[in-house]
Amino acid sequence: MIDLIKAKILEKEKIESKLIANKNKYIVEGKHSYSFPDQIYPIRSRIENLFINVTEKGATIENSLHKYFNNLVSDENQNYNDFYYSDILYALNVLEDEIGYPLEQTSITNLEFGFNIELNMCPTKFLNCNVLMHNLKSPCYDPKNDKNMKIKKFIYTEYEVKLYNKTLDHSRFEQFREKLKDTKILRVEIKYKSKKQLNNLDIFNLSDLKKPHVYNNLLNDFLKKYNDLLIVDSYNGNSLMSKKERQFVKDCTHPNFWIELKETRHYNTIGNNRKRLEELMKKYELDTWKNNLKKDLLSKFNQLMVLHAGIHD
């Protein structure tokens, strides 16, 4: 569920002194100034895959909590497997003990929350043919010719919606290629980029990620953003539709249709067209993929929230 984390460390002196005292253990690097011999900033260090950066003004900790967990338990720097709530608790508790610093005394600024879903078709094909828009906007990032990546990213000021082929993402690395050769993993993820969005979900510091109700908040917000995705079984409609209905669906699945509406029509017209598209998709079952994927996402959430014991003993 949780992947990237980034948080400010509110009392940087405590972290700084520990890193310097254990610089070999934590792979600490400092930038020495010959003009000012006492100047050591910035200090950069690493605990497994997590980065701690200290400057004169403050300190941060960031990177994938999922990969951190896998580094701890299996010595694998990967995040394609399932990351259970109990795994998150374990990773956060180990991290807190390791750095000797209370996670309550952090201020979280970035967070990724999402799910790895096994599809019955190639995720790249699904992204190319079925995932079209979010909130009636085309992807801000959609590389066409990178054979090692397939991602659609919708970028907003405070968050991003990302869908990508997780199998392809990790198969670039030889050590994971054999394990992933028969998988079709799609990643669906929200990246929060503002404290405001996170605070609205009752997430203020890294320790808050230990609270079960926070995941219900994250899920509810995830589903709201997921519902704004335009995912269609076929952007050409189907043979059961009238010619006029098929043309309407084809028009609506092109972003220029909505751009022109926004420039020339009242916002009520946009809402009416959007409602009509949703009705036609439901009537002619063009939303099967979206509905089934939503069920898979909910099922995955329920699976990951079950506390399972024994694997970290």
KARA-V235418 format. One record per residue. N is the residue number from 0. RES is the residue in one letter. PHI is phi as a letter, one per 40 degrees, with the letter a starting at -180 (none if undefined). OMEGA is omega as a letter, one per 30 degrees, with the letter a starting at -180 (* if undefined). D_FIRST is the distance of its C-alpha to the first C-alpha in whole Angstrom. Layout:
n,res,phi,omega,d_first
N,RES,PHI,OMEGA,D_FIRST
N,RES,PHI,OMEGA,D_FIRST
This chain:
n,res,phi,omega,d_first
0,M,none,l,0
1,I,c,l,4
2,D,b,a,6
3,L,c,l,10
4,I,b,l,12
5,K,a,a,15
6,A,a,l,18
7,K,c,l,21
8,I,c,a,23
9,L,c,l,26
10,E,b,a,28
11,K,c,a,28
12,E,c,a,31
13,K,c,l,30
14,I,c,a,27
15,E,d,a,30
16,S,c,l,33
17,K,c,a,30
18,L,c,a,29
19,I,c,l,33
20,A,c,a,34
21,N,b,a,32
22,K,c,l,32
23,N,c,a,32
24,K,c,a,29
25,Y,c,l,27
26,I,f,a,28
27,V,c,l,30
28,E,b,l,31
29,G,b,l,34
30,K,b,a,36
31,H,c,l,39
32,S,b,l,42
33,Y,c,l,45
34,S,c,l,47
35,F,b,a,45
36,P,d,a,45
37,D,c,a,43
38,Q,c,a,40
39,I,b,a,37
40,Y,c,f,34
41,P,c,l,32
42,I,b,l,30
43,R,b,a,27
44,S,a,a,26
45,R,a,l,23
46,I,b,a,21
47,E,f,l,19
48,N,c,a,18
49,L,c,a,17
50,F,b,l,20
51,I,b,l,22
52,N,b,a,25
53,V,b,l,28
54,T,b,l,30
55,E,c,a,33
56,K,c,a,32
57,G,i,a,28
58,A,a,l,25
59,T,b,l,22
60,I,b,a,19
61,E,a,l,16
62,N,h,a,14
63,S,c,l,11
64,L,c,l,10
65,H,c,l,8
66,K,c,l,12
67,Y,d,l,13
68,F,d,a,12
69,N,c,l,14
70,N,c,a,17
71,L,c,a,17
72,V,c,a,17
73,S,b,a,18
74,D,f,l,20
75,E,b,a,18
76,N,c,a,16
77,Q,a,l,14
78,N,a,l,10
79,Y,c,a,11
80,N,c,l,10
81,D,c,a,8
82,F,b,a,6
83,Y,c,l,7
84,Y,d,l,8
85,S,c,l,11
86,D,c,l,10
87,I,c,l,9
88,L,d,a,12
89,Y,c,a,14
90,A,c,a,13
91,L,c,l,14
92,N,c,l,17
93,V,c,l,18
94,L,c,a,18
95,E,c,l,20
96,D,c,a,22
97,E,c,a,22
98,I,c,l,23
99,G,g,a,25
100,Y,a,a,24
101,P,c,a,22
102,L,c,l,19
103,E,c,a,21
104,Q,c,l,23
105,T,b,l,20
106,S,b,a,20
107,I,c,a,16
108,T,b,a,17
109,N,b,l,14
110,L,a,l,10
111,E,b,a,8
112,F,b,a,5
113,G,a,a,5
114,F,b,l,6
115,N,c,a,8
116,I,b,l,11
117,E,c,l,15
118,L,c,l,17
119,N,b,l,21
120,M,a,a,22
121,C,c,l,22
122,P,d,l,19
123,T,c,l,21
124,K,c,l,24
125,F,d,a,22
126,L,c,a,21
127,N,c,a,24
128,C,b,a,26
129,N,b,a,24
130,V,c,a,21
131,L,b,a,24
132,M,a,l,23
133,H,b,a,21
134,N,f,l,23
135,L,g,l,26
136,K,b,l,26
137,S,c,a,25
138,P,c,l,23
139,C,c,a,24
140,Y,b,a,23
141,D,a,a,23
142,P,c,a,25
143,K,c,a,27
144,N,b,l,29
145,D,c,a,26
146,K,c,a,26
147,N,c,a,23
148,M,a,l,21
149,K,a,a,20
150,I,a,l,18
151,K,b,a,19
152,K,b,l,18
153,F,b,a,19
154,I,b,l,20
155,Y,b,a,21
156,T,d,a,22
157,E,b,l,19
158,Y,a,l,16
159,E,b,l,16
160,V,b,a,14
161,K,b,l,14
162,L,b,l,14
163,Y,a,a,15
164,N,c,a,16
165,K,c,l,14
166,T,c,l,17
167,L,c,a,19
168,D,d,a,17
169,H,c,l,17
170,S,c,l,21
171,R,c,a,22
172,F,c,a,22
173,E,d,a,25
174,Q,c,a,23
175,F,b,a,20
176,R,c,a,23
177,E,c,a,24
178,K,c,a,21
179,L,b,a,19
180,K,c,a,23
181,D,b,a,22
182,T,b,l,19
183,K,b,a,18
184,I,c,l,14
185,L,b,l,13
186,R,b,l,10
187,V,b,a,10
188,E,a,l,9
189,I,b,l,10
190,K,b,l,12
191,Y,c,a,13
192,K,b,a,17
193,S,a,l,19
194,K,c,a,19
195,K,d,l,20
196,Q,c,a,17
197,L,c,l,15
198,N,c,l,18
199,N,c,l,19
200,L,c,l,15
201,D,g,l,17
202,I,b,a,15
203,F,b,a,18
204,N,a,a,17
205,L,c,l,15
206,S,c,l,16
207,D,c,l,15
208,L,c,l,11
209,K,c,a,13
210,K,c,a,14
211,P,d,a,12
212,H,c,l,14
213,V,c,a,12
214,Y,c,l,9
215,N,c,l,12
216,N,c,l,13
217,L,c,l,10
218,L,c,a,10
219,N,c,l,14
220,D,c,l,14
221,F,d,a,11
222,L,c,l,14
223,K,c,a,17
224,K,c,l,16
225,Y,c,a,15
226,N,c,l,18
227,D,c,l,20
228,L,c,l,20
229,L,c,l,23
230,I,b,a,22
231,V,b,l,25
232,D,c,l,27
233,S,a,l,30
234,Y,c,l,31
235,N,c,a,34
236,G,g,l,34
237,N,a,a,36
238,S,c,l,39
239,L,c,a,39
240,M,c,l,39
241,S,c,l,42
242,K,d,a,43
243,K,c,l,42
244,E,c,l,39
245,R,c,a,38
246,Q,c,l,39
247,F,c,l,37
248,V,c,l,34
249,K,c,l,35
250,D,c,a,36
251,C,c,a,32
252,T,c,l,30
253,H,b,a,32
254,P,c,a,31
255,N,c,l,34
256,F,c,a,35
257,W,c,l,33
258,I,c,a,34
259,E,c,l,38
260,L,c,a,37
261,K,c,a,36
262,E,c,a,39
263,T,b,a,41
264,R,b,l,40
265,H,c,a,39
266,Y,c,l,36
267,N,c,l,37
268,T,c,l,38
269,I,c,l,34
270,G,c,l,33
271,N,c,l,35
272,N,c,l,34
273,R,c,l,31
274,K,c,l,31
275,R,c,l,34
276,L,c,l,32
277,E,c,l,29
278,E,c,l,32
279,L,c,l,33
280,M,c,l,30
281,K,c,a,29
282,K,c,a,33
283,Y,b,l,33
284,E,f,l,30
285,L,c,a,28
286,D,b,a,25
287,T,c,a,24
288,W,c,a,22
289,K,c,a,20
290,N,c,l,20
291,N,c,l,19
292,L,c,l,16
293,K,c,l,15
294,K,c,l,16
295,D,c,l,14
296,L,c,l,11
297,L,c,l,12
298,S,c,l,13
299,K,c,l,9
300,F,d,a,8
301,N,c,l,11
302,Q,c,a,11
303,L,c,a,8
304,M,c,l,9
305,V,c,l,12
306,L,c,l,14
307,H,b,a,15
308,A,b,l,18
309,G,h,a,20
310,I,c,a,18
311,H,b,a,18
312,D,c,*,22
